[in-house]
């Protein structure tokens, strides 16, 4: 029995080259930056904690109320602006005012409770609101006086098929109406991407 092998040159151990001063400074700076971001995140997590506010509501329009000093934009819905006009039977009618009246009727003078952690670009709390055990956000969409805006798509479909509220005629989507009349930045839908953006904005907001 014969054995065969090949003679391979033994590889010499080559120690790694020491890092340059510049590279070490960059590594230290990155470590300090990461540590600083972690400290900032820990210090500001309270900004994305759920807040709850309740009391007698002042109804501003079909999706915005004021509780005490807190102005609340109802999350997941978008109602016609107060001065918005929609169309039905070939004539215009004040759908924005009717949307506000619908919310007033839903509340019926009862105490309102709203919870939420996000804030929109205007500083309003995006809240899920209830009065007398009734989900006001959902009820406004079911009544046809608000469109789904990141939530309540099933309720919107039911209102549309039943021609409830604004669905009885034609109308401009509220965010389109705002953009064409106020020339302001159109508010984003209150969906997942908006939630991520709001969380980051709250964490890094320096005020």
C-alpha positions in Angstrom: 0.0 0.0 0.0 1.4 3.3 -1.0 0.8 6.7 0.4 1.0 9.9 -1.5 0.9 13.4 -0.3 1.8 16.8 -1.6 4.1 19.1 0.1 2.4 22.4 0.6 4.3 25.4 1.8 3.4 26.2 5.4 1.6 29.5 5.6 3.2 32.0 7.9 1.0 33.9 10.4 0.8 37.5 9.5 -0.5 39.7 12.3 -3.2 42.2 11.3 -2.0 45.6 10.5 -2.8 48.0 13.4 -5.7 50.4 12.7 -4.8 53.8 11.8 -5.5 56.7 14.2 -8.1 58.0 11.8 -9.9 54.6 11.8 -9.9 54.4 15.5 -11.3 57.9 15.9 -14.1 57.0 13.5 -14.9 53.8 15.4 -15.0 55.7 18.7 -17.2 58.4 17.2 -19.7 55.8 15.9 -19.8 54.1 19.3 -20.5 57.4 21.0 -23.2 58.2 18.5 -25.0 54.9 19.0 -24.7 55.3 22.8 -26.1 58.8 22.5 -29.1 57.6 20.4 -29.9 54.9 22.9 -29.9 57.4 25.7 -32.1 59.8 23.8 -34.5 56.9 22.9 -34.7 55.8 26.6 -35.3 59.4 27.8 -38.1 60.1 25.3 -40.1 56.8 25.3 -42.6 58.6 27.4 -43.6 60.7 24.4 -45.1 57.7 22.7 -46.9 56.4 25.7 -50.7 56.2 25.4 -52.4 59.4 26.7 -56.0 59.5 27.9 -58.1 62.7 28.2 -61.8 63.0 29.0 -64.4 65.6 29.8 -67.0 67.8 28.1 -66.2 68.1 24.4 -66.3 71.2 22.3 -67.0 69.9 18.7 -64.9 71.8 16.2 -65.9 69.9 13.1 -66.8 66.4 12.0 -63.5 64.8 13.1 -62.0 67.3 15.6 -62.9 68.0 19.2 -61.4 69.9 22.1 -61.3 68.4 25.6 -60.0 71.0 28.0 -56.8 72.3 26.6 -56.2 69.2 24.4 -57.2 69.4 20.7 -58.0 66.0 19.3 -58.1 64.8 15.7 -60.1 61.6 15.6 -57.8 58.8 14.3 -58.5 56.8 11.2 -61.3 59.0 9.8 -61.5 62.2 7.7 -64.7 64.3 7.7 -65.5 67.2 5.3 -64.1 70.4 6.5 -66.5 72.8 8.2 -66.8 75.1 5.2 -66.8 72.4 2.6 -69.7 72.1 0.2 -70.8 68.8 -1.3 -73.3 68.1 -4.1 -76.6 66.3 -4.1 -79.5 66.5 -6.6 -77.6 69.0 -8.7 -77.3 71.5 -5.8 -74.6 72.2 -3.3 -75.2 71.7 0.4 -73.0 72.4 3.5 -71.8 68.9 4.2 -69.0 70.1 6.5 -71.6 71.7 8.9 -73.7 68.6 8.7 -70.8 66.4 9.5 -70.2 68.5 12.6 -73.9 68.3 13.6 -73.7 64.5 13.2 -70.8 64.3 15.7 -72.7 66.6 18.1 -75.7 64.3 17.9 -73.5 61.2 18.6 -72.0 62.8 21.7 -75.4 64.2 22.9 -73.8 66.1 25.7 -72.2 63.0 27.3 -68.6 63.1 28.6 -66.1 62.1 26.0 -63.0 60.0 26.5 -60.2 59.9 24.0 -57.0 57.8 24.0 -54.0 58.0 21.7 -50.2 58.6 21.5 -49.6 60.0 18.0 -49.8 63.7 17.1 -50.4 65.1 13.7 -48.2 67.8 12.1 -50.4 70.4 13.7 -49.8 69.1 17.2 -53.3 67.6 17.6 -53.5 64.2 19.5 -54.8 61.5 17.2 -57.4 59.9 19.4 -59.9 57.0 19.5 -62.9 58.7 21.1 -65.9 57.3 23.0 -69.0 58.8 24.5 -71.6 56.8 26.4 -70.0 53.5 25.3 -70.1 54.5 21.6 -67.1 54.5 19.4 -67.3 58.0 17.9 -64.7 57.4 15.2 -66.5 54.3 13.9 -70.0 55.9 14.2 -69.1 58.9 12.1 -68.0 56.6 9.2 -71.0 54.4 9.6 -73.3 57.4 9.5 -71.6 58.5 6.2 -70.3 61.8 7.6 -66.6 60.8 7.4 -64.5 58.7 5.1 -62.1 55.9 6.2 -58.6 57.4 6.6 -56.4 54.5 7.6 -59.1 52.5 9.3 -62.8 51.6 9.2 -62.9 50.6 5.5 -65.7 48.0 6.1 -67.8 50.7 7.7 -67.2 53.0 4.8 -68.2 50.4 2.3 -71.5 49.8 4.2 -72.2 53.6 4.3 -71.4 54.0 0.6 -73.7 51.1 -0.4 -76.5 52.5 1.7 -75.9 56.1 0.4 -75.6 57.4 3.9 -74.5 61.0 4.6 -72.2 62.4 1.9 -72.5 59.1 -0.1 -76.0 60.2 -1.1 -74.4 62.7 -3.5 -71.0 63.6 -4.8 -68.1 65.2 -2.9 -64.4 65.9 -3.0 -62.4 63.8 -0.7 -61.7 66.0 2.4 -57.9 65.9 1.9 -58.3 66.9 -1.7 -60.6 69.7 -0.8 -58.1 71.0 1.8 -55.3 70.9 -0.7 -57.2 72.9 -3.3 -58.8 75.4 -1.0 -56.3 76.0 1.8 -53.1 75.4 -0.2 -51.7 73.6 2.9 -49.8 70.3 3.0 -52.3 67.5 2.8 -52.5 65.5 6.0 -51.3 61.9 5.7 -53.5 58.9 6.2 -53.4 57.6 9.8 -52.0 54.2 8.8 -48.9 52.2 9.6 -46.3 54.3 7.8 -47.8 57.4 9.4 -47.6 55.8 12.8 -43.9 55.0 12.3 -43.2 58.6 11.1 -45.1 60.1 14.1 -43.2 57.9 16.5 -39.8 59.1 15.1 -41.0 62.7 15.1 -42.1 62.5 18.7 -38.8 60.9 19.8 -36.6 63.4 18.1 -38.8 66.5 18.7 -36.7 69.0 20.6 -39.4 70.8 22.5 
